[in-house]
Amino acid sequence: MVSYKSLIFYLFFLINIIIFFIDIGAYSLPIITSMYWLITETKPYLWVISLSNFILNFKFLLFFRVFPSFGKYFIIIIGVAKEVFPFLVVLLFIVFGSAHAFFILLRSTENNDENDPWNLTDTYNSINSDGIKNPDPTLIQTPDSIQTCLIGFLLHF
């Protein structure tokens, strides 16, 4: 049987391992991203650049813990986060539930639905030399994010 002391020790050990890998990632990810950029002369994915920047800035912010004037703000932030976390979990379920419900409600379920974003875009037909319009469109403008989200949403009312 496992005692509670050994279980708590094991949990602290796991948390320290996770923090260690975050620290390693905070330093190594920006270095690897920069080296990749310099060696291949191609820009890395934007999400890799933003993630490495975010982790490095967060690591830099944690250096201020040792100063007493900044330490009290970290205590306030952690205290507020502990109090607000259950509310954020409930809010997350509400947002995802609403998003899923609207997705099911507003999606196109039929062929040639008038609210399908592909039917809301401009089409261009070619005209034959005898002046007859070709029924098959030659150019179709791809729907942008505004047509996909807003126009489809507004036409349901």
N, C-alpha and C positions, 0 to 999 in steps of 0.2 A: 504494500500500500504506500502511496506517495503522500508524504507529509505536506502540509501547507507551506512550510518554510522553503522546502525544496521547489515547490511549484512556483512560488513568488520569485525565488532566485532564478529559476529557469525563464520566467517571463521577463525579468529585468535583463537577463543575458540575451534573450531574443531582441528586445528593444535596443540594446546596445549594438548588436550586430546590424540591425536595420539602420540605426543612426550612422554607424561606421560606413556602410555602403552608400548612404546619402552623401556623407562627407567625401568619399572617394569620387562619387559621381559629380559632386559640385566642382571639383577641381579637374577631373579627367575629361568630362564631356566638353567643356569649352576648349580644352587643349586639343582633343581629338578632332573637334569640329574645325578649329583653326588650321590644324595640320592638313586635314582633308582638303580644305579650301585652297591652301597654299600649294599643295602637291598636285592636285588634279586640275586646278584653275577653273573649277566649276563650283558654283555656289551650292552649298548644301540645302536640304529642304528647309523651308521657312520655319516649320514647327520645331526642328532640331535647334536652329539658331535661337528661337524664342525660349525654348525649354532650357537651354544651357545658360542663357542670359538671366532667366528667372531664378534658377537654382543658384547661380553665382551671386546675384543680388541678395537673395535670402540668406546665403552663407555670410555675406558681408554684413548684413543687418544683425546677425547673431553675434558678431564680434563686439557689439555695443553692450552685451549683457554684463561685462565685467565692470563697467562704470556705474556707480551707484545712482547717478542722476537718470540714467536710461533704464536701470534695472526695475524701477518701480513701474515704468510703462509696460515692460514685459509681463510683470505680475498682473497688471490690470487687463492686458490683452488676453492672457491665459485664463484669468477668472471669468471674463466676459464670454470667451469661447466655450468654456465648460457649461455656462448657464444657457447659452443660445443654441448649442449643438442639437438638443432634442427638438427644438422648434424648427431648425433648419432641415432636419430629417423629415419631419412631417410636411414642411413646405415643399421639399423635394418630391415626395410622393404625390402631393397635390398637383404640382407643375407637370410631372411626367404623366399622371393620370389624365389631366386636361389635354396635354399635347397628344396623347394617344387617342383620346376620344375625338378630338378635332381632326386628327389624321384619318381615322376611320370614317368620320362624317363627311369630310371634304374631298376624299380621294375619288378619282374617276373609276367607276366600276363597269361601264358599258363601252362598247366600241362606238366611236364617233360621238362621244359625249360632248355637248356644247361647252362644258366647263373644263374640258381637258386643255392643259396649257398648249399642247401642240395644235389644237384647233383655234386658239386665240392669236396665233402668230400670223404674220404676213406671208402670203404665198405669191409667187410670181410665175405666171404661165407664159410659155412661148407661143408666138403666132406664126403659123405656117406662111409660106410665100403666097398662097391663095387667099390669105386674110382670115383663115379659120383658126380659132383659138384651140390650142392643144389642151385636152382636159387634164392631163397629168402635169402637176406643177414641176417646174425645173429647179426652182430655188425655194427653199423654205427657211425662214429665219428661226433659229433656235430660241425657245422661250428663255427669258432671263429670270432672275430671282424675283423681280417685282411681279411679272406676269404669273409666275408659279404660285407665289404666296398671296399677294393682295388681290389680284383680279379674280382668281379662283375663289377666294374667300368672300369677296364682295358680291359675286354673282349668285351666291346661294341665298341671298336675302331678297 
